[in-house]
Amino acid sequence: MTYQQTLTALADPTRRQILEAILAAPSSVGALAETLPVSRPAVSQHLRILKDANLVADTRQGTRRIYSVDTAGLIELRAYVESFWGEVLTSYKQFADSIEGGSSDSRTES
């Protein structure tokens, strides 16, 4: 699984709503469809995409499936986003060092 598949899955606002609802409480397709402005088959399709991106998992309870959050996709997404911080902090340090170096040079020349 790649972070790109996770980002693609979360690009759709309905899928984000579904994931947020499941974060609040595991739910069935029917329960999710009652709270969303889309049909039950559409919710099922969105859930399939979220499942393929490792963002939700399902368990069987009688004749229905209950969807809950699968942390695997969230962990991968978090690692991707956090990877930017190293680059950002390095760039910020280089910028700060260049400003500090530039200002200290001007002070010694005065």
VMD Tcl script that draws the C-alpha trace (Angstrom):
set ca {
  {0.00 0.00 0.00}
  {1.25 3.45 -0.77}
  {0.50 6.79 0.77}
  {-0.69 7.89 -2.69}
  {-3.58 5.43 -2.53}
  {-4.42 6.72 0.93}
  {-4.34 10.35 -0.22}
  {-6.47 9.49 -3.25}
  {-9.01 7.74 -1.04}
  {-9.21 10.77 1.25}
  {-9.48 13.26 -1.62}
  {-13.22 12.65 -1.81}
  {-15.22 14.62 0.79}
  {-17.80 11.85 1.20}
  {-15.08 9.32 2.01}
  {-13.62 11.73 4.57}
  {-17.09 12.04 6.14}
  {-17.41 8.26 6.25}
  {-13.99 7.86 7.84}
  {-14.76 10.56 10.42}
  {-18.06 8.83 11.27}
  {-16.27 5.51 11.69}
  {-13.61 7.19 13.84}
  {-16.42 8.27 16.16}
  {-17.97 4.78 16.29}
  {-17.75 1.60 14.22}
  {-20.77 1.45 11.91}
  {-22.63 -0.63 9.38}
  {-23.25 0.48 5.80}
  {-26.90 1.12 6.61}
  {-26.13 3.27 9.64}
  {-23.62 5.30 7.63}
  {-26.06 5.73 4.71}
  {-28.69 7.14 7.09}
  {-26.38 10.01 8.02}
  {-25.06 10.82 4.54}
  {-26.65 12.35 1.44}
  {-25.67 9.31 -0.67}
  {-27.27 5.93 -1.28}
  {-26.37 2.74 0.52}
  {-24.68 1.30 -2.63}
  {-22.60 4.50 -2.90}
  {-21.54 4.15 0.75}
  {-20.51 0.56 0.01}
  {-18.38 1.72 -2.92}
  {-16.73 4.40 -0.80}
  {-16.05 1.86 1.94}
  {-14.44 -0.47 -0.58}
  {-12.03 2.30 -1.60}
  {-11.28 3.13 2.04}
  {-10.71 -0.56 2.75}
  {-8.35 -0.91 -0.24}
  {-6.38 2.05 1.18}
  {-6.16 0.27 4.58}
  {-8.18 3.00 6.26}
  {-11.11 0.83 7.34}
  {-11.59 -2.83 8.17}
  {-14.78 -4.82 8.43}
  {-15.98 -7.60 10.70}
  {-19.04 -9.76 10.23}
  {-21.84 -9.49 12.77}
  {-24.64 -11.76 11.66}
  {-25.81 -10.65 8.22}
  {-24.08 -7.29 8.25}
  {-20.56 -5.97 8.31}
  {-19.36 -3.46 10.86}
  {-16.67 -1.07 9.66}
  {-14.02 0.29 11.98}
  {-10.82 2.24 11.51}
  {-7.78 0.33 10.29}
  {-4.79 2.11 11.75}
  {-2.39 0.72 9.12}
  {-3.38 3.33 6.54}
  {-3.40 6.13 9.11}
  {0.08 5.15 10.31}
  {1.36 5.23 6.74}
  {-0.29 8.59 6.08}
  {1.13 10.01 9.31}
  {4.63 8.81 8.42}
  {4.32 10.47 5.01}
  {3.19 13.79 6.47}
  {5.80 13.67 9.24}
  {8.52 13.09 6.65}
  {8.03 16.70 5.60}
  {8.99 17.99 9.04}
  {12.59 16.85 8.72}
  {12.93 18.67 5.41}
  {11.11 21.76 6.67}
  {13.19 21.99 9.84}
  {16.44 21.49 7.90}
  {15.46 24.23 5.45}
  {14.45 26.52 8.31}
  {17.76 25.91 10.09}
  {19.72 26.64 6.92}
  {17.72 29.83 6.39}
  {18.16 30.92 10.02}
  {21.89 30.14 9.84}
  {22.23 32.18 6.65}
  {20.47 35.15 8.24}
  {22.51 34.84 11.40}
  {25.69 34.51 9.39}
  {24.76 37.52 7.26}
  {23.92 39.70 10.24}
  {27.02 38.72 12.20}
  {29.19 39.57 9.18}
  {27.64 43.04 8.98}
  {28.24 43.60 12.71}
  {31.92 42.70 12.46}
  {32.40 45.02 9.50}
  {30.98 48.04 11.37}
}
mol new
graphics top color blue
foreach p $ca { graphics top sphere $p radius 0.5 }
foreach p [lrange $ca 0 end-1] q [lrange $ca 1 end] { graphics top cylinder $p $q radius 0.2 }
display resetview
